[in-house]
Amino acid sequence: MSLTEDGAALLDLDGTTILLDLADQLPEGVAGTWVELFIEREKIALYPYEL
């Protein structure tokens, strides 16, 4: 996981970058670490985009 300059979270999943919409800011020191996400299946939505 990495953070952009404006505080967005990017998750690298086997070479694919996923932009995460965060409800709150991430705690200090999280960037560059492993994370585990606990999310209800019904609350996940994926939207394709190109940068």
C-alpha positions in Angstrom: 0.0 0.0 0.0 1.2 3.5 -0.8 -0.2 7.0 -0.4 -0.4 9.8 -2.9 0.5 13.4 -2.1 -3.2 14.2 -1.5 -3.7 11.2 0.8 -5.3 8.7 -1.5 -4.4 5.1 -0.9 -3.1 2.9 -3.7 -3.0 -0.9 -3.2 -0.7 -2.9 -5.5 -2.3 -6.3 -6.1 0.2 -8.4 -8.1 1.2 -5.5 -10.3 -2.3 -4.0 -10.7 -2.8 -0.7 -8.9 -6.1 -0.3 -7.1 -7.2 3.1 -5.8 -9.0 2.9 -2.4 -11.6 5.4 -1.4 -11.0 5.8 2.3 -13.5 6.8 5.0 -10.7 8.1 7.3 -7.1 8.9 6.9 -4.6 6.1 7.3 -2.5 6.0 10.5 1.1 7.2 10.3 3.6 4.6 9.2 1.2 2.5 7.1 2.6 3.4 3.7 4.8 0.6 2.3 3.5 -2.0 4.7 1.4 -5.1 4.3 -2.3 -4.6 5.1 -5.3 -6.8 5.6 -8.7 -5.6 4.5 -11.8 -6.8 6.2 -14.8 -5.7 4.1 -18.2 -7.2 3.6 -18.6 -8.6 0.1 -21.8 -6.6 -0.5 -19.9 -3.3 0.1 -17.2 -3.8 -2.5 -17.5 -2.1 -5.9 -14.9 -2.0 -8.7 -14.8 0.7 -11.4 -12.3 0.5 -14.2 -10.2 3.6 -15.0 -7.1 4.7 -16.8 -4.5 7.2 -15.7 
